[in-house]
Amino acid sequence: MAQPPRAGKIPVKPKVIVKKQRWYLGGIASAMAACCTHPLDLLKVHLQTQQNVKHGLSEMAVQVVKLQGVRGLYNGLTASVMRQLTYSTTRYGLYEIWSGMLRKENVPLPFYQKIMLGAVSGFLGGIVGNPADMINVRMQNDIKLPIEKQRHYKHVFDGLYKSATQEGLPSWMRGVSMTSTRALLMTVAQVACYDQTKQILLSTRYFNENIITHFTASFIAGTIATGLTQPFDVMKTRLMEARPGQYKTALHCVYYTAKLGPMGFYKGFIPAWVRLAPHTIITWIFLEQLRRFFPLE
């Protein structure tokens, strides 16, 4: 018969065990989260492409609704979902596969290895997801352009076809340097930091494997992700939305944005956080539930 713990002693929690998961669930969870947070992503893009700040988040939302109705807040949704199915499936999938290969006897990886895996998988995910990301930015920002310059993409596939035929296939990779760099930092924060934060929380006696732990870890990861990636997000948005020849190089775009001062690189930070933190939280809550309902073993 098991002896009860002695008075005054706190029972030691069992060691955190990490199991292998289905590699593709991260992309599905991210696409589901994108459907919930897309209006915030659209408003973020509008704010980032202003050279002179004229509207805040609420004013921009009102302007979009006045011009296009509530449906205007969902411009580019097909591209946003496609972006997650390419970009996030790649980064979450590679991270899951590689971390599973490196883990020994289900023991959690050291944090430095998680950072390296997140960086490489995120960088590759940014490259894979760039075409859909570029169409997403253009569809979201189309309303701000003069009527004669609007592209009027019907959906993501229409945008990919028109951009390829009118500007050439290389247009799909416009802004890829910023996209891949941002994706590198995003995955380190969203995936590696979440993984490490969750591990630390579960090692204490205050947290267990439940939605409270998932929420806490993803909230911290989402905040870190916003701070790390915002400058690259601003640059990526400007490069993708730009007309051919507007910026000679990525450095030219950096110089143009720098004229606004240091905060020019953090334009739209609040809506970026408002969008990214919920997106990170919702993604991980969905992903943890998908892992629960569709276990690998």
C-alpha positions, 0 to 999 in steps of 0.5 A, a space after each residue: 500500500 502506497 504511503 501518503 506523503 509526509 506532512 510539510 513535504 510537497 510531492 515532486 511532480 513527474 518529469 515533463 515528457 514530450 511525445 511525437 506529434 503529427 507534423 501537419 497539424 500546425 498548419 491546420 491550426 494556424 489556418 483555423 486561427 487566421 480565419 478568426 484574426 484576419 480583420 486585425 491582420 488587414 488593419 495592420 497592413 493598412 496602418 503599415 503602408 501609411 507614409 504619414 500616419 492619418 488613421 488609428 486602428 479604430 478609424 481605419 476599421 471604420 473607413 474600411 467598413 464605410 467603403 466596402 462593408 463588413 466583408 471588406 474586413 475579410 479581403 484576402 482571406 483565401 490568401 491568408 488561409 493559403 499562406 498558413 497552409 504553406 508557411 505554417 505547415 512548413 515551419 511547424 512540420 519541420 520543427 516537429 520532425 527535426 525535434 523528434 529526430 533529436 530527442 532521446 527517450 522523449 526528453 525535452 530538447 535544450 533551449 538552444 537547440 529549439 532556437 536553432 530548429 525554429 530559426 531554420 524551419 521558420 526561414 524555409 517556411 517564409 520562402 515557401 509561403 512567400 507567394 501567398 503572403 504577397 497576394 495576401 498583402 496586395 488583396 488587403 491593401 487594394 482598397 487604399 489604391 487609386 481605382 486605376 491602380 487597383 488589382 482586383 484579385 478575386 482570390 489567391 489563385 487569381 492573384 497568383 495567376 495575374 501576378 505571374 502573367 503580368 509581372 513574371 514568376 519572380 514577382 512571387 518572391 518579392 519581399 522574400 528576404 524580409 519574409 524569410 527573416 521575419 519568419 525565422 524570428 517568428 518561429 523562434 518566438 512562436 514555436 521555440 519560446 512556446 515550447 520552452 515556456 510550456 516546459 518551464 510551466 509544467 515543471 512547477 507545481 502550479 501548472 498542469 497539461 491543460 488550457 490554462 497552461 497553453 494560454 499562458 505559454 502562448 500569450 508570452 510567446 505571442 508578445 515576444 514574437 511581436 517585439 522581434 518581428 515588427 520591423 521586418 513585418 513593416 518592411 515586408 509589407 511595404 516591399 510586397 505592396 510596392 509597384 515595380 520600381 518603387 524601391 530599387 532594393 530592400 535597403 532603399 525601402 529601409 532608408 525610405 522608412 527610416 525617414 519616419 524615425 525609429 518608430 517608423 519600423 514599429 508602425 502598427 505595433 499595437 494592432 500587430 500585437 492585438 492580432 499576433 498575440 490572439 493568433 498565437 494563442 488561438 493557434 496553440 489552443 487549436 493545435 493542442 486540441 488537435 494533438 489530443 484528438 489525433 494522437 500519433 500513437 
